[in-house]
Structure formats: C-alpha cells, structure tokens
Amino acid sequence: MSDHQLRPRTPTPPAPTHPAPEPAAPKPTAPTPTAPAPGRRASGLRALGPRAAAAFRSAAPALGIYAAVRALGLLVFWVAASVAGKDPLGPLSGRWDSVWYQRIAENGYGYTVTLPNGSVHPDLAFFPLLPALERGISAVTPLTLGGAGLLVAWTAGLLAAWGIYAVGARLRGRRTGIVLAALWGVYPTAFVQSMAYTETLFTALAAWALYAVLTGRWIVAGALCVLAGLTRPTAAALIAALAITAAATLLRGYREQRGEAGAGRAGPLPRRHARMLAGVALAPLGWLAYVVFVAVREGGPFAYFEVQAQWGNNIDGGVALATFIAGLPWPAALGLCAALGLLGWLVALCVRQRQPLPVLVYAVAIVVISLIGAGYFGSRPRLMMPAFPLLLPPAAALAGLRTTGRTAAVLTALACASAAYGAWTLLGAGPP
C-alpha cells in the first residue's frame, strides 16, 4: 500500500518512541532574580564565621609572636623605669603627642602653644580619628583618655600585625608573612607601637587597605583609606597607591582593548573597573574632609599647610635633612649616610623582587614623605615605621633559613635589641 492509502486510517500521528525536538513547548518559567537572593545572603553570612575563624587560625602564630615581642619591650621598659624611679605609664600615654590627642579628645580643637622663640603650635596639626576613639571609649568604659588611647594603640597593633601577615602571606607565603609581622614588631622604633600614638592605627588601616586592593576589594580599600585619611597626613601615600594602581590597570585594559579592536574582538572594559574607580574616588575623602575643616575654621584655603609649617613640618625637598647631616661630626654623618644607603638598598630590593604596584608605591611614598619634610629629624624613623613592605626582603630571607631555630634566634636577638633601645629612648628627654 502507498502512503496515500494509509493516511486516512491514521487521523493522528502515533507518539514518537524516541526524544524529539519540541519547538512549540511552552518556555519554562525561570525563578525571579530576587528569589534565591535571601538564601544566598544567609549562606554568605553563615560562611563569614568559618572564614574568619580560618583566617584567624592562619594568622595566630604571627599574632602570638608579635604580642610576645611587644610584651618583652614593655617588660624591659617597666623594669628600667622602676629602677630609675619613674612612672612607666607616663611616657606611654602622658607625654609628647599623646597629650595633644587627649586634650583634643577632652576639649575639642582650639588649643595653641606659643614657644619662647615665638613659634606657634596649634593642635590642628593632629588628625581627629584617635581623639574621637579615645573620647568614645572613655565615655562608655572606666578608662581614662590615656588608658583609652593605649587600648586603641595596642588593639590596632594586633590588627596591624594581622594585616601585615595577610599581605606577606599572600605575596610570599605563610612563613614569610609570620616573619614579616614579627620584624615589624621589632623595628627599632617599635616601642611607639606601645604608646598612645597613631602609628599602629594608621598601619592597621593601611595594611588591610593594601590587602583589599590585592584581593580586588576596591570599595573596602577606599573606605579604609577614608579612615586612614582621618588618622595621619601620610594617608596621602596610601591614596597615591590606590590611584596609581587604578591608572595602571585602566591603561593596561585600554591597551588590551585596542589590541582586541585590531583583531575585531573589541568589547567594553570589565565591570569591575567601576568598583575600582569608586574605591579610588572614595579614598581621599577623609584626608580632604579634614583639610577642608581646617580651611573653614581658619578662614583660608591653605590653612592646613600653614599649620604644618608652623610646626616645622612643611615640605622642603630634603634641604633640612641635608643640612642636619652636614652639621654632624663626620663619624655620625657617615653612619647616618650608611643608614640611608641601607634604606635605599631595601627600596631597590623591593623593586627588583617585583612587589605589586600598590604595595611598592605605598612603601616608597611613605619613605619619600618622611625624608623630604623639614620636621624634627629624630621622628623620621618613626614616620617610616608604617612602610612595612620594606621589610619583605629580609622577612623572605629569614623565612628561607634552613631551620626554624635559626629564624627564631635572629628574631629573639632583634627583639632584645629593640626592647633595650625602646627603654632607653622612652626614659630619655626627647620625643620619639
């Protein structure tokens, strides 16, 4: 029989016995975009706890070693102060810059000191975040303003050590990260980390901001920069690190896009660049806010820089440093030049080892800012202390020693030397 004869007997086609395309099938209904979001958010929040615990366990050795070397420094100083018949708490929270911060915390801005030589020192030279924290903590705890300042400094020291470890571990491995945090704790002026100063607070913010950039969290990095800009003027180094890194990233993306356009594959820049640019735009707001505050208060657009000049902290391009060295006896001048040569060698090592751009720019900018100012020379090692990436080359070298015992021996010797130097300096007459 033919097909024509069969067709009337089969009014409907039989069901196929094998899969067939179904062009007329209704389109399945997809879940709305917002339906799974609460679950994902809840899952993400639940995952924060285990992730934070794992991060803390990883950093625990670094934090333990850092706390131990700082405790050694405090113990040596406490014994030395007791032998000398001096109050050990005084130099930690009741002298030099810490007094200015506490006065701001208690009374706000407006205090000025006129020195016998006629120079005027207004308290507007000091940034507001530490005094604000001191005031807030002392308002809700039994601590005095000085005690609150020490609590902030010591807590921030641990957070800084954690951030330094995180950066070092990401760049050179966990062992190097541990040694890096330990080296920062035995830096020659590390005794300042135990004082009610801003160095630990600023370094904590800077270290975690750099880590945020390294991990692509630009908004977080920008927010941390805002806080750093309310802490110290050297936040300019951190802001520059973000801006230069973002500019380099955009330039690299532009070149790649041009190459793809030549090959007929051009496309839009990645969406992550929007978050990067937002973080960069956010970064300088803290520093700018304080500069504008001083300008409005004093009635001049450059009032902040005039305040710094009154303190002798204006930028002179290194003239004051060269004049200071020229006025030293030649053995001291030679030793200082050797120290500056060592500093330059560390910078060169960081460049040679190809540290990531934000880390390198930050460290170099801190060094440059510390050297080209006209301020008190004795404070320059302290001003350079936040430049922890300079310690990455020696940290990697120490971490690479054959045995842990050798590394521990070197760190122990450095900790003892740092503790002795710190006790001697704190019991002296001059500010750190």
SULSUL-V147292 format. One record per residue. N is the residue number from 1. RES is the residue in one letter. PSI is psi in degrees with one decimal (NA if undefined). OMEGA is omega in whole degrees, -180 to 180 (* if undefined). Layout:
n: <N,N>
res: <RES,RES>
psi: <PSI,PSI>
omega: <OMEGA,OMEGA>
This chain:
n: <1,2,3,4,5,6,7,8,9,10,11,12,13,14,15,16,17,18,19,20,21,22,23,24,25,26,27,28,29,30,31,32,33,34,35,36,37,38,39,40,41,42,43,44,45,46,47,48,49,50,51,52,53,54,55,56,57,58,59,60,61,62,63,64,65,66,67,68,69,70,71,72,73,74,75,76,77,78,79,80,81,82,83,84,85,86,87,88,89,90,91,92,93,94,95,96,97,98,99,100,101,102,103,104,105,106,107,108,109,110,111,112,113,114,115,116,117,118,119,120,121,122,123,124,125,126,127,128,129,130,131,132,133,134,135,136,137,138,139,140,141,142,143,144,145,146,147,148,149,150,151,152,153,154,155,156,157,158,159,160,161,162,163,164,165,166,167,168,169,170,171,172,173,174,175,176,177,178,179,180,181,182,183,184,185,186,187,188,189,190,191,192,193,194,195,196,197,198,199,200,201,202,203,204,205,206,207,208,209,210,211,212,213,214,215,216,217,218,219,220,221,222,223,224,225,226,227,228,229,230,231,232,233,234,235,236,237,238,239,240,241,242,243,244,245,246,247,248,249,250,251,252,253,254,255,256,257,258,259,260,261,262,263,264,265,266,267,268,269,270,271,272,273,274,275,276,277,278,279,280,281,282,283,284,285,286,287,288,289,290,291,292,293,294,295,296,297,298,299,300,301,302,303,304,305,306,307,308,309,310,311,312,313,314,315,316,317,318,319,320,321,322,323,324,325,326,327,328,329,330,331,332,333,334,335,336,337,338,339,340,341,342,343,344,345,346,347,348,349,350,351,352,353,354,355,356,357,358,359,360,361,362,363,364,365,366,367,368,369,370,371,372,373,374,375,376,377,378,379,380,381,382,383,384,385,386,387,388,389,390,391,392,393,394,395,396,397,398,399,400,401,402,403,404,405,406,407,408,409,410,411,412,413,414,415,416,417,418,419,420,421,422,423,424,425,426,427,428,429,430,431,432>
res: <M,S,D,H,Q,L,R,P,R,T,P,T,P,P,A,P,T,H,P,A,P,E,P,A,A,P,K,P,T,A,P,T,P,T,A,P,A,P,G,R,R,A,S,G,L,R,A,L,G,P,R,A,A,A,A,F,R,S,A,A,P,A,L,G,I,Y,A,A,V,R,A,L,G,L,L,V,F,W,V,A,A,S,V,A,G,K,D,P,L,G,P,L,S,G,R,W,D,S,V,W,Y,Q,R,I,A,E,N,G,Y,G,Y,T,V,T,L,P,N,G,S,V,H,P,D,L,A,F,F,P,L,L,P,A,L,E,R,G,I,S,A,V,T,P,L,T,L,G,G,A,G,L,L,V,A,W,T,A,G,L,L,A,A,W,G,I,Y,A,V,G,A,R,L,R,G,R,R,T,G,I,V,L,A,A,L,W,G,V,Y,P,T,A,F,V,Q,S,M,A,Y,T,E,T,L,F,T,A,L,A,A,W,A,L,Y,A,V,L,T,G,R,W,I,V,A,G,A,L,C,V,L,A,G,L,T,R,P,T,A,A,A,L,I,A,A,L,A,I,T,A,A,A,T,L,L,R,G,Y,R,E,Q,R,G,E,A,G,A,G,R,A,G,P,L,P,R,R,H,A,R,M,L,A,G,V,A,L,A,P,L,G,W,L,A,Y,V,V,F,V,A,V,R,E,G,G,P,F,A,Y,F,E,V,Q,A,Q,W,G,N,N,I,D,G,G,V,A,L,A,T,F,I,A,G,L,P,W,P,A,A,L,G,L,C,A,A,L,G,L,L,G,W,L,V,A,L,C,V,R,Q,R,Q,P,L,P,V,L,V,Y,A,V,A,I,V,V,I,S,L,I,G,A,G,Y,F,G,S,R,P,R,L,M,M,P,A,F,P,L,L,L,P,P,A,A,A,L,A,G,L,R,T,T,G,R,T,A,A,V,L,T,A,L,A,C,A,S,A,A,Y,G,A,W,T,L,L,G,A,G,P,P>
psi: <152.9,168.6,-34.0,-33.8,-29.7,-29.1,-41.2,-27.0,-11.6,80.9,-28.7,142.8,145.6,154.3,137.7,148.6,5.9,159.5,142.4,153.4,146.3,78.1,-25.2,1.5,143.4,144.2,126.7,145.2,119.7,148.3,147.8,150.3,-27.8,-9.9,-48.5,-5.9,-45.9,-40.1,-41.9,-40.7,-43.6,-42.3,-41.1,-41.2,-39.2,-31.7,-18.2,-39.9,-56.0,-37.6,-43.0,-40.1,-41.2,-40.5,-39.5,-42.3,-38.9,-38.2,-8.7,-44.7,-41.0,-43.8,-39.2,-44.6,-42.9,-47.0,-36.9,-45.0,-33.7,-34.9,-38.4,-44.0,-43.0,-38.9,-46.9,-43.0,-41.6,-43.8,-45.3,-40.8,-39.2,-41.8,-37.9,-4.3,30.8,154.9,118.3,-25.0,-24.0,-55.4,-22.9,-34.9,3.1,21.1,158.8,-134.7,-31.2,-32.0,-40.0,-43.8,-41.2,-35.3,-39.6,-41.6,-34.7,-42.5,-4.2,-174.9,155.9,-2.6,138.1,140.3,131.8,118.1,161.6,-29.1,2.1,-9.3,145.7,132.1,97.4,153.3,-3.5,-8.2,-13.3,132.2,159.6,-11.4,-47.1,-47.5,-36.8,-41.8,-41.1,-45.3,-44.0,-43.4,-43.3,-23.5,-25.7,2.1,168.1,-0.6,145.0,174.2,-39.4,-43.0,-38.1,-38.3,-40.3,-39.7,-43.8,-47.0,-44.0,-41.0,-44.2,-31.5,-43.0,-41.5,-36.5,-44.3,-39.0,-46.9,-40.1,-43.1,-43.9,-42.8,-47.5,-41.3,-36.9,-36.2,-38.4,5.0,161.2,-42.5,-43.4,-38.3,-40.6,-46.9,-36.9,-45.2,-38.7,-42.1,-38.4,-32.3,-15.8,13.4,146.3,-38.4,28.9,-14.9,-25.7,-24.6,-17.0,4.1,163.7,59.7,178.7,-2.3,-44.7,-39.7,-46.5,-43.5,-37.8,-46.6,-40.8,-44.5,-45.3,-29.6,-42.6,-41.0,-38.8,-39.8,-44.3,-28.4,10.1,15.7,75.7,-35.6,-42.3,-44.2,-42.9,-40.3,-41.2,-34.5,-36.5,-46.5,-40.6,-36.6,-16.2,3.8,-49.0,150.6,-22.7,1.4,-18.4,-33.5,-40.4,-40.8,-42.6,-38.3,-43.9,-44.5,-44.3,-39.7,-42.7,-41.5,-42.1,-38.5,-43.4,-40.2,-42.1,-41.6,-37.2,-42.2,-40.7,-38.3,-39.7,-39.4,-40.8,-33.1,-38.7,-29.1,3.7,21.0,28.9,145.2,175.3,156.2,151.9,146.9,-24.8,-21.4,-28.7,-42.7,-37.0,-47.3,-35.0,-41.9,-40.8,-40.8,-31.9,-34.1,-47.4,1.1,-36.4,-49.4,-45.7,-36.9,-42.4,-39.3,-41.9,-39.0,-46.5,-39.9,-44.3,-41.4,-40.2,-9.4,30.0,140.6,-24.1,24.3,-38.8,-44.2,-30.4,-37.8,-45.4,-37.5,-35.0,-31.5,-3.7,20.5,21.3,159.9,123.7,9.4,12.8,5.8,-44.4,-39.1,-46.0,-39.1,-39.9,-45.5,-41.0,-26.5,-1.3,153.7,149.9,-34.8,-41.8,-40.2,-39.7,-42.4,-40.3,-39.0,-36.4,-39.8,-40.8,-34.8,-40.2,-40.3,-44.8,-36.3,-40.5,-41.2,-42.9,-38.2,-41.2,-39.4,-44.9,-36.5,6.6,52.7,148.5,148.8,-46.7,-38.0,-44.5,-46.1,-42.8,-49.8,-46.9,-40.0,-39.9,-44.8,-46.8,-46.3,-38.4,-27.7,-25.2,3.1,160.9,12.0,-176.8,126.1,-36.7,-19.2,-8.7,-39.4,-36.4,-40.3,-27.4,-7.4,-36.2,-10.4,56.8,-25.8,-20.6,-20.7,-2.7,-45.5,-49.8,-31.8,-42.7,-37.9,-44.3,-39.8,-23.4,0.1,153.1,-38.2,150.7,-30.6,-40.4,-43.1,-44.0,-37.9,-43.1,-45.2,-36.3,-44.1,-43.3,-37.6,-41.3,-43.6,-42.7,-40.6,-43.3,-44.6,-39.1,-43.5,-42.6,-41.4,-43.9,-29.6,-1.1,-174.3,-30.7,158.6,154.7,NA>
omega: <-179,176,-179,180,-177,-169,-180,-177,-177,-177,177,-180,178,178,179,-180,179,-179,178,178,-178,-177,-177,-177,-180,-180,-179,-179,180,176,180,-176,-176,-175,-177,-173,-180,179,179,180,180,179,179,179,178,-179,-179,-179,178,180,179,179,178,178,179,178,179,-177,-173,178,179,-180,179,179,179,180,-179,-178,177,176,176,178,179,180,180,179,-179,179,-179,179,179,178,-179,-180,-179,178,-177,-178,-177,-180,-177,-175,-175,179,172,-173,-177,178,178,180,-179,178,176,180,-177,-171,-174,-179,177,-179,-179,176,175,-178,180,180,177,180,-176,179,176,-179,178,176,-176,-175,-163,-171,-180,176,179,178,178,-179,-179,-178,-179,179,-175,178,177,-176,170,177,177,177,177,177,177,178,178,-176,-177,177,179,177,177,178,177,178,178,179,178,176,-178,179,-179,-180,180,-175,-172,179,-173,-178,178,178,179,-179,180,178,179,179,177,179,179,174,-175,178,-179,177,178,178,178,-179,179,179,-176,-173,-178,180,180,-178,177,180,-179,-178,-179,175,178,178,178,177,-179,-179,175,180,-172,180,177,179,179,179,177,176,177,179,177,178,174,-176,-177,177,180,171,176,178,180,178,179,180,179,-176,-178,178,178,179,179,178,179,180,178,178,179,179,178,180,178,178,178,178,177,179,179,-178,-176,178,-179,175,-178,-179,-179,179,177,178,178,-180,177,178,179,178,-180,-169,-174,-171,179,179,-180,-179,-180,177,178,178,179,180,180,-178,-176,176,178,-176,-179,-175,-179,-179,175,176,179,178,177,177,-177,-178,179,179,179,177,179,-180,-179,179,180,179,179,-180,-179,-179,-179,168,-170,178,179,179,179,178,179,177,177,178,177,176,176,178,178,178,178,178,180,178,179,178,-177,-180,174,172,179,-173,-179,180,-178,-180,180,-177,-179,-180,177,180,-178,180,-178,-174,-174,177,-178,-174,-179,-174,-176,-180,-173,175,177,-179,180,-176,177,-179,-176,178,176,-180,-179,179,177,178,178,179,179,179,-179,177,-172,-176,176,180,179,178,-180,-180,179,-179,178,178,179,179,179,179,180,180,180,180,179,179,180,-178,-178,179,178,-175,-172,176,179,*>
